[in-house]
């Protein structure tokens, strides 16, 4: 099972980084390159424990659907989402937030199993692990950009308007 571990240092309070990480609206912004759209479940605002979202996105030129559910949640230290339905055979994404110097250390643990058995393992080695790593780095870069500036307040305003 491939595992991707990413550590991102962010100069912002842990609570802000935690909330931005579970914001459906910020996820849409961070994935403009794949045209991700939340089409069912929690489609805007902040996702929480036992809630789910179905995403429609274009990866490798093909529209794909992915449903994930938050299965573990400890505000503001960690949460975990798992695939309920989608192209992978399986995946689990644990998000961990720790106080670090004057900000937060955000760590992603992304474990997945590709479909198609042996062919999936070949795809992992050739391109899929790198693709998923870059996808997560782009998302984390967006979270960092919003958290370290006043832009995070825009996401909070979006959340407030929808409540």
N, CA, C and O of each residue as an XYZ file, in Angstrom:
652
protein
N       0.853     -1.182      0.000
C       0.000      0.000      0.000
C       0.892      1.235      0.000
O       1.650      1.447      0.947
N       0.814      2.053     -1.044
C       1.602      3.289     -1.053
C       1.168      4.243      0.060
O      -0.003      4.296      0.437
N       2.124      4.977      0.564
C       1.857      5.984      1.589
C       2.576      7.260      1.200
O       3.758      7.258      0.859
N       1.818      8.359      1.263
C       2.384      9.680      1.022
C       2.342     10.419      2.354
O       1.296     10.490      2.999
N       3.478     10.964      2.761
C       3.542     11.774      3.985
C       4.049     13.149      3.580
O       5.131     13.282      3.008
N       3.258     14.168      3.883
C       3.642     15.544      3.596
C       3.591     16.354      4.874
O       2.637     16.249      5.645
N       4.614     17.162      5.101
C       4.652     18.067      6.253
C       4.700     19.488      5.719
O       5.552     19.829      4.899
N       3.769     20.319      6.196
C       3.677     21.700      5.736
C       3.687     22.620      6.944
O       2.832     22.517      7.824
N       4.662     23.522      6.980
C       4.734     24.508      8.066
C       3.919     25.727      7.657
O       4.112     26.286      6.577
N       3.003     26.133      8.539
C       2.104     27.243      8.231
C       2.133     28.232      9.390
O       1.942     27.853     10.545
N       2.372     29.497      9.076
C       2.416     30.546     10.092
C       1.015     31.058     10.387
O       0.650     32.175     10.019
N       0.242     30.216     11.056
C      -1.131     30.560     11.443
C      -1.538     29.636     12.583
O      -0.940     28.581     12.796
N      -2.573     30.060     13.312
C      -3.069     29.257     14.430
C      -3.615     27.916     13.939
O      -4.184     27.805     12.853
N      -3.419     26.917     14.774
C      -3.845     25.557     14.458
C      -5.335     25.485     14.128
O      -5.729     24.750     13.223
N      -6.160     26.228     14.841
C      -7.609     26.199     14.624
C      -7.976     26.707     13.225
O      -8.889     26.184     12.587
N      -7.262     27.722     12.763
C      -7.518     28.261     11.419
C      -7.127     27.232     10.363
O      -7.881     26.989      9.420
N      -5.957     26.632     10.518
C      -5.474     25.640      9.550
C      -6.399     24.426      9.534
O      -6.716     23.896      8.469
N      -6.829     23.989     10.714
C      -7.746     22.851     10.818
C      -9.028     23.136     10.037
O      -9.462     22.313      9.231
N      -9.633     24.299     10.277
C     -10.892     24.626      9.607
C     -10.717     24.798      8.103
O     -11.569     24.355      7.332
N      -9.633     25.429      7.673
C      -9.398     25.561      6.243
C      -9.225     24.192      5.581
O      -9.624     24.000      4.432
N      -8.634     23.252      6.302
C      -8.400     21.913      5.761
C      -9.687     21.125      5.559
O      -9.730     20.210      4.736
N     -10.733     21.468      6.300
C     -11.996     20.744      6.137
C     -13.064     21.593      5.450
O     -14.245     21.245      5.455
N     -12.639     22.703      4.863
C     -13.550     23.580      4.129
C     -13.793     23.043      2.723
O     -12.859     22.895      1.935
N     -15.036     22.757      2.422
C     -15.411     22.307      1.080
C     -15.124     23.428      0.077
O     -14.640     23.167     -1.025
N     -15.420     24.665      0.455
C     -15.235     25.800     -0.448
C     -13.766     26.024     -0.794
O     -13.445     26.302     -1.949
N     -12.867     25.909      0.186
C     -11.444     26.072     -0.099
C     -10.919     24.902     -0.923
O     -10.038     25.083     -1.764
N     -11.449     23.712     -0.693
C     -11.033     22.558     -1.492
C     -11.359     22.811     -2.971
O     -10.563     22.484     -3.851
N     -12.527     23.391     -3.233
C     -12.896     23.716     -4.618
C     -11.881     24.680     -5.227
O     -11.475     24.512     -6.377
N     -11.472     25.688     -4.459
C     -10.495     26.670     -4.948
C      -9.156     25.991     -5.228
O      -8.515     26.270     -6.241
N      -8.736     25.102     -4.331
C      -7.411     24.479     -4.465
C      -7.350     23.449     -5.578
O      -6.262     23.021     -5.963
N      -8.495     23.047     -6.098
C      -8.523     22.009     -7.139
C      -9.135     22.526     -8.437
O      -9.736     21.761     -9.192
N      -8.983     23.826     -8.695
C      -9.522     24.391     -9.945
C      -8.955     23.683    -11.173
O      -9.632     23.589    -12.197
N      -7.728     23.186    -11.083
C      -7.084     22.510    -12.210
C      -7.769     21.195    -12.576
O      -7.596     20.702    -13.691
N      -8.543     20.619    -11.656
C      -9.276     19.382    -11.945
C     -10.791     19.623    -11.952
O     -11.577     18.681    -12.052
N     -11.186     20.888    -11.845
C     -12.610     21.262    -11.867
C     -13.434     20.473    -10.851
O     -14.527     20.007    -11.173
N     -12.926     20.322     -9.639
C     -13.651     19.564     -8.626
C     -14.908     20.308     -8.204
O     -14.899     21.520     -7.990
N     -15.979     19.551     -8.092
C     -17.260     20.103     -7.691
C     -17.898     19.145     -6.688
O     -17.992     17.942     -6.933
N     -18.332     19.697     -5.557
C     -19.052     18.887     -4.563
C     -20.492     18.775     -5.035
O     -21.188     19.783     -5.161
N     -20.946     17.545     -5.299
C     -22.269     17.366     -5.905
C     -23.281     16.674     -4.994
O     -24.468     16.629     -5.318
N     -22.835     16.139     -3.872
C     -23.769     15.481     -2.943
C     -23.155     15.468     -1.554
O     -21.942     15.611     -1.399
N     -24.010     15.293     -0.534
C     -23.551     15.320      0.846
C     -23.322     16.756      1.276
O     -24.141     17.629      0.987
N     -22.218     17.009      1.964
C     -21.855     18.369      2.371
C     -21.218     19.034      1.151
O     -20.112     18.667      0.754
N     -21.905     20.006      0.558
C     -21.420     20.616     -0.681
C     -20.837     22.005     -0.483
O     -20.344     22.606     -1.438
N     -20.883     22.526      0.737
C     -20.228     23.799      1.053
C     -20.067     23.884      2.564
O     -20.657     23.102      3.309
N     -19.260     24.844      3.005
C     -19.025     25.001      4.435
C     -17.997     24.015      4.944
O     -17.167     23.510      4.188
N     -18.066     23.748      6.244
C     -17.108     22.872      6.898
C     -17.695     21.480      7.073
O     -18.829     21.335      7.528
N     -16.939     20.470      6.720
C     -17.373     19.086      6.885
C     -16.925     18.601      8.261
O     -15.856     18.978      8.740
N     -17.746     17.766      8.893
C     -17.444     17.284     10.232
C     -17.605     15.784     10.371
O     -17.814     15.073      9.388
N     -17.505     15.320     11.584
C     -17.547     13.893     11.894
C     -18.805     13.231     11.340
O     -19.912     13.749     11.485
N     -18.615     12.088     10.710
C     -19.670     11.257     10.119
C     -20.389     11.910      8.946
O     -21.409     11.399      8.482
N     -19.865     13.036      8.461
C     -20.434     13.660      7.266
C     -19.642     13.196      6.044
O     -18.496     12.761      6.157
N     -20.272     13.297      4.886
C     -19.651     12.818      3.658
C     -19.861     13.829      2.539
O     -20.736     14.692      2.607
N     -19.032     13.695      1.507
C     -19.140     14.535      0.316
C     -18.812     13.676     -0.899
O     -17.929     12.819     -0.852
N     -19.539     13.922     -1.989
C     -19.211     13.304     -3.271
C     -18.675     14.391     -4.182
O     -19.313     15.423     -4.394
N     -17.491     14.139     -4.716
C     -16.813     15.061     -5.617
C     -16.902     14.537     -7.043
O     -16.833     13.332     -7.286
N     -17.056     15.465     -7.978
C     -16.935     15.160     -9.404
C     -15.725     15.951     -9.884
O     -15.642     17.162     -9.678
N     -14.788     15.258    -10.524
C     -13.553     15.910    -10.968
C     -13.062     15.262    -12.247
O     -13.480     14.162    -12.607
N     -12.176     15.959    -12.921
C     -11.580     15.427    -14.141
C     -10.111     15.135    -13.881
O      -9.307     16.048    -13.689
N      -9.771     13.850    -13.878
C      -8.389     13.395    -13.709
C      -8.026     12.540    -14.915
O      -8.793     11.671    -15.330
N      -6.856     12.796    -15.467
C      -6.373     12.042    -16.625
C      -7.369     12.098    -17.793
O      -7.499     11.141    -18.556
N      -8.074     13.241    -17.918
C      -9.008     13.442    -19.022
C     -10.358     12.765    -18.869
O     -11.171     12.786    -19.793
N     -10.604     12.165    -17.710
C     -11.845     11.411    -17.494
C     -12.565     11.968    -16.265
O     -11.942     12.206    -15.230
N     -13.885     12.174    -16.387
C     -14.664     12.577    -15.214
C     -14.754     11.401    -14.249
O     -15.084     10.280    -14.635
N     -14.452     11.688    -12.977
C     -14.487     10.656    -11.952
C     -15.295     11.162    -10.766
O     -15.431     12.367    -10.553
N     -15.824     10.224    -10.005
C     -16.616     10.537     -8.825
C     -15.951      9.892     -7.620
O     -15.490      8.752     -7.682
N     -15.907     10.637     -6.526
C     -15.271     10.146     -5.311
C     -16.117     10.575     -4.125
O     -16.417     11.759     -3.967
N     -16.500      9.626     -3.297
C     -17.227      9.932     -2.066
C     -16.330      9.602     -0.890
O     -15.811      8.491     -0.783
N     -16.150     10.590      0.004
C     -15.372     10.380      1.216
C     -16.218     10.724      2.433
O     -17.163     11.509      2.354
N     -15.859     10.124      3.550
C     -16.568     10.338      4.815
C     -15.548     10.628      5.900
O     -14.480     10.018      5.936
N     -15.877     11.561      6.788
C     -15.021     11.853      7.937
C     -15.319     10.798      9.002
O     -16.427     10.738      9.535
N     -14.323      9.972      9.304
C     -14.528      8.855     10.238
C     -13.884      9.078     11.603
O     -14.201      8.375     12.563
N     -12.989     10.048     11.692
C     -12.356     10.394     12.973
C     -12.198     11.907     13.003
O     -11.928     12.534     11.978
N     -12.370     12.490     14.194
C     -12.388     13.952     14.284
C     -12.057     14.363     15.707
O     -12.784     14.040     16.646
N     -10.939     15.086     15.856
C     -10.549     15.605     17.165
C     -10.117     17.061     16.982
O      -8.957     17.345     16.683
N     -11.072     17.977     17.166
C     -10.803     19.406     16.952
C      -9.839     19.921     18.002
O     -10.021     19.623     19.183
N      -8.836     20.669     17.631
C      -8.305     21.037     16.313
C      -7.039     20.253     15.964
O      -6.150     20.772     15.290
N      -6.962     19.000     16.426
C      -5.722     18.236     16.301
C      -5.651     17.289     15.107
O      -4.576     17.088     14.543
N      -6.786     16.704     14.717
C      -6.734     15.759     13.603
C      -8.135     15.415     13.110
O      -9.125     15.553     13.828
N      -8.182     14.967     11.868
C      -9.387     14.328     11.337
C      -8.953     13.384     10.231
O      -7.879     13.536      9.648
N      -9.798     12.413      9.954
C      -9.490     11.402      8.950
C     -10.667     11.264      8.011
O     -11.816     11.170      8.442
N     -10.368     11.251      6.714
C     -11.412     10.930      5.741
C     -11.032      9.654      5.010
O      -9.860      9.402      4.733
N     -12.042      8.856      4.703
C     -11.834      7.600      3.991
C     -12.740      7.566      2.767
O     -13.819      8.158      2.753
N     -12.280      6.870      1.755
C     -13.081      6.707      0.552
C     -14.214      5.725      0.831
O     -14.000      4.639      1.370
N     -15.420      6.130      0.452
C     -16.587      5.264      0.533
C     -16.854      4.658     -0.839
O     -17.250      3.498     -0.960
N     -16.626      5.472     -1.870
C     -16.840      5.028     -3.242
C     -15.945      5.850     -4.158
O     -15.814      7.061     -3.976
N     -15.328      5.201     -5.142
C     -14.484      5.944     -6.060
C     -13.547      5.046     -6.837
O     -13.661      3.820     -6.800
N     -12.619      5.672     -7.541
C     -11.731      4.959     -8.462
C     -10.679      4.112     -7.752
O     -10.245      3.090     -8.284
N     -10.269      4.525     -6.563
C      -9.288      3.728     -5.826
C      -9.954      2.465     -5.298
O     -11.174      2.408     -5.146
N      -9.140      1.461     -5.023
C      -9.671      0.286     -4.339
C      -9.954      0.659     -2.883
O     -10.865      0.129     -2.247
N      -9.125      1.604     -2.372
C      -9.223      2.005     -0.976
C      -8.361      3.239     -0.772
O      -7.318      3.375     -1.411
N      -8.787      4.154      0.121
C      -7.858      5.169      0.603
C      -8.305      5.731      1.938
O      -9.487      5.760      2.281
N      -7.290      6.181      2.678
C      -7.478      6.798      3.991
C      -6.534      7.986      4.056
O      -5.344      7.862      3.765
N      -7.074      9.146      4.443
C      -6.270     10.366      4.511
C      -6.395     10.953      5.912
O      -7.445     11.469      6.294
N      -5.312     10.864      6.663
C      -5.286     11.416      8.019
C      -4.603     12.775      7.979
O      -3.515     12.923      7.422
N      -5.267     13.777      8.586
C      -4.762     15.145      8.665
C      -4.413     15.410     10.132
O      -5.275     15.279     11.000
N      -3.164     15.781     10.419
C      -2.722     16.006     11.793
C      -2.173     17.433     11.899
O      -1.438     17.891     11.025
N      -2.541     18.125     12.982
C      -2.160     19.516     13.189
C      -1.488     19.649     14.545
O      -2.051     19.265     15.570
N      -0.258     20.206     14.541
C       0.498     20.380     15.783
C       0.982     21.816     15.875
O       1.311     22.437     14.864
N       1.026     22.342     17.099
C       1.643     23.646     17.299
C       3.112     23.521     16.946
O       3.774     22.554     17.324
N       3.614     24.506     16.220
C       5.002     24.469     15.767
C       5.534     25.895     15.719
O       5.018     26.722     14.967
N       6.561     26.193     16.513
C       7.140     27.529     16.590
C       6.019     28.558     16.697
O       5.276     28.538     17.678
N       5.869     29.456     15.725
C       4.819     30.473     15.788
C       3.608     30.111     14.942
O       2.856     30.990     14.521
N       3.419     28.836     14.694
C       2.310     28.450     13.822
C       1.938     26.994     13.991
O       1.840     26.476     15.104
N       1.730     26.344     12.845
C       1.200     24.981     12.823
C       2.034     24.115     11.891
O       2.448     24.550     10.817
N       2.271     22.893     12.317
C       2.817     21.873     11.430
C       1.645     20.986     11.022
O       1.057     20.292     11.851
N       1.317     21.020      9.739
C       0.231     20.202      9.197
C       0.864     18.995      8.519
O       1.701     19.144      7.628
N       0.463     17.799      8.943
C       1.003     16.572      8.358
C      -0.127     15.768      7.743
O      -1.149     15.515      8.380
N       0.074     15.370      6.491
C      -0.861     14.499      5.778
C      -0.264     13.101      5.736
O       0.907     12.923      5.401
N      -1.079     12.117      6.076
C      -0.750     10.706      5.891
C      -1.798     10.168      4.931
O      -2.955      9.985      5.311
N      -1.404      9.916      3.700
C      -2.338      9.475      2.672
C      -1.967      8.060      2.243
O      -0.954      7.850      1.577
N      -2.791      7.096      2.628
C      -2.585      5.688      2.295
C      -3.639      5.280      1.277
O      -4.817      5.598      1.436
N      -3.218      4.580      0.236
C      -4.186      4.183     -0.784
C      -3.793      2.864     -1.431
O      -2.640      2.434     -1.384
N      -4.784      2.248     -2.030
C      -4.568      1.057     -2.851
C      -5.197      1.346     -4.207
O      -6.382      1.666     -4.301
N      -4.396      1.231     -5.241
C      -4.888      1.463     -6.601
C      -5.760      0.295     -7.048
O      -5.610     -0.826     -6.562
N      -6.673      0.569     -7.981
C      -7.455     -0.535     -8.540
C      -6.593     -1.362     -9.498
O      -5.457     -0.983     -9.781
N      -7.090     -2.430     -9.977
C      -6.506     -3.270    -11.028
C      -5.270     -4.053    -10.598
O      -4.420     -4.373    -11.428
N      -5.165     -4.364     -9.306
C      -4.115     -5.264     -8.831
C      -2.717     -4.916     -9.299
O      -2.212     -3.831     -9.010
N      -2.084     -5.838    -10.024
C      -0.705     -5.683    -10.475
C      -0.543     -4.461    -11.383
O       0.444     -3.735    -11.274
N      -1.513     -4.233    -12.280
C      -1.444     -3.064    -13.163
C      -1.497     -1.768    -12.357
O      -0.829     -0.791    -12.700
N      -2.289     -1.760    -11.287
C      -2.352     -0.599    -10.404
C      -1.020     -0.338     -9.731
O      -0.623      0.815     -9.565
N      -0.326     -1.396     -9.340
C       1.000     -1.235     -8.723
C       1.998     -0.651     -9.710
O       2.849      0.156     -9.334
N       1.898     -1.053    -10.960
C       2.773     -0.485    -11.994
C       2.448      1.001    -12.176
O       3.351      1.831    -12.283
N       1.153      1.328    -12.211
C       0.732      2.731    -12.356
C       1.253      3.573    -11.193
O       1.676      4.712    -11.392
N       1.224      3.018     -9.975
C       1.769      3.740     -8.811
C       3.210      4.139     -9.060
O       3.587      5.294     -8.865
N       4.012      3.179     -9.492
C       5.432      3.427     -9.704
C       5.709      4.373    -10.858
O       6.645      5.171    -10.801
N       4.897      4.287    -11.909
C       5.129      5.108    -13.094
C       4.647      6.546    -12.930
O       5.341      7.478    -13.336
N       3.460      6.739    -12.336
C       2.927      8.102    -12.313
C       1.942      8.416    -11.194
O       1.866      9.575    -10.787
N       1.186      7.460    -10.675
C       0.075      7.788     -9.781
C       0.532      8.367     -8.441
O      -0.057      9.335     -7.960
N       1.566      7.793     -7.834
C       2.032      8.325     -6.549
C       2.527      9.759     -6.706
O       2.245     10.608     -5.860
N       3.264     10.036     -7.783
C       3.744     11.398     -8.035
C       2.552     12.331     -8.281
O       2.528     13.450     -7.769
N       1.574     11.881     -9.054
C       0.390     12.692     -9.341
C      -0.344     13.040     -8.049
O      -0.707     14.197     -7.838
N      -0.564     12.056     -7.189
C      -1.280     12.288     -5.931
C      -0.460     13.181     -4.994
O      -1.030     14.023     -4.300
N       0.853     13.012     -4.963
C       1.711     13.871     -4.138
C       1.590     15.321     -4.592
O       1.434     16.218     -3.763
N       1.660     15.555     -5.891
C       1.541     16.917     -6.421
C       0.148     17.494     -6.167
O       0.013     18.684     -5.883
N      -0.874     16.669     -6.264
C      -2.244     17.096     -5.987
C      -2.359     17.587     -4.536
O      -2.929     18.646     -4.276
N      -1.817     16.811     -3.604
C      -1.866     17.184     -2.188
C      -0.998     18.412     -1.901
O      -1.381     19.261     -1.096
N       0.153     18.515     -2.543
C       1.013     19.694     -2.355
C       0.301     20.960     -2.819
O       0.389     21.996     -2.160
N      -0.395     20.887     -3.931
C      -1.139     22.045     -4.442
C      -2.216     22.440     -3.445
O      -2.392     23.624     -3.156
N      -2.930     21.467     -2.921
C      -3.970     21.735     -1.928
C      -3.364     22.384     -0.685
O      -3.897     23.368     -0.174
N      -2.251     21.834     -0.202
C      -1.603     22.381      0.993
C      -1.061     23.780      0.761
O      -1.086     24.616      1.664
N      -0.577     24.038     -0.433
C      -0.097     25.375     -0.773
C      -1.238     26.398     -0.703
O      -1.037     27.526     -0.253
N      -2.416     26.005     -1.144
C      -3.584     26.889     -1.074
C      -3.989     27.128      0.368
O      -4.283     28.261      0.748
N      -4.010     26.074      1.178
C      -4.337     26.221      2.597
C      -3.343     27.178      3.255
O      -3.738     28.076      3.999
N      -2.060     26.982      2.981
C      -1.012     27.837      3.549
C      -1.203     29.291      3.121
O      -1.118     30.199      3.948
N      -1.457     29.508      1.852
C      -1.646     30.862      1.325
C      -2.815     31.572      2.006
O      -2.703     32.740      2.377
N      -3.923     30.874      2.167
C      -5.096     31.482      2.807
C      -4.855     31.693      4.295
O      -5.219     32.736      4.838
N      -4.243     30.715      4.962
C      -4.046     30.801      6.411
C      -3.077     31.904      6.793
O      -3.250     32.551      7.827
N      -2.058     32.128      5.974
C      -1.021     33.102      6.310
C      -1.364     34.523      5.865
O      -0.561     35.439      6.044
N      -2.526     34.706      5.300
C      -2.949     36.037      4.869
C      -4.360     36.295      5.408
O      -4.928     35.478      6.133
N      -4.880     37.403      5.050
C      -6.245     37.734      5.456
C      -7.277     36.975      4.619
O      -8.475     37.065      4.887
N      -6.819     36.223      3.601
C      -7.758     35.526      2.717
C      -8.588     34.473      3.457
O      -9.692     34.142      3.025
N      -8.062     33.945      4.569
C      -8.830     32.929      5.292
C     -10.159     33.501      5.771
O     -11.131     32.764      5.941
N     -10.201     34.823      5.989
C     -11.448     35.457      6.432
C     -12.524     35.374      5.354
O     -13.713     35.357      5.673
N     -12.128     35.321      4.080
C     -13.098     35.146      2.998
C     -13.805     33.806      3.120
O     -15.015     33.717      2.914
N     -13.058     32.771      3.451
C     -13.646     31.434      3.613
C     -14.585     31.440      4.812
O     -15.667     30.854      4.754
N     -14.184     32.095      5.896
C     -15.052     32.182      7.074
C     -16.336     32.921      6.724
O     -17.412     32.519      7.168
N     -16.249     33.999      5.933
C     -17.444     34.729      5.512
C     -18.357     33.848      4.672
O     -19.575     33.883      4.843
N     -17.790     33.062      3.770
C     -18.584     32.137      2.946
C     -19.319     31.155      3.863
O     -20.511     30.905      3.687
N     -18.594     30.600      4.847
C     -19.207     29.658      5.789
C     -20.368     30.335      6.534
O     -21.447     29.756      6.663
N     -20.140     31.554      7.018
C     -21.155     32.273      7.788
C     -22.391     32.588      6.959
O     -23.513     32.483      7.456
N     -22.198     32.974      5.695
C     -23.326     33.305      4.835
C     -24.195     32.085      4.557
O     -25.402     32.219      4.361
N     -23.592     30.890      4.539
C     -24.338     29.676      4.236
C     -25.032     29.090      5.450
O     -25.867     28.195      5.320
N     -24.690     29.594      6.641
C     -25.321     29.093      7.877
C     -26.512     29.928      8.274
O     -27.154     29.646      9.286
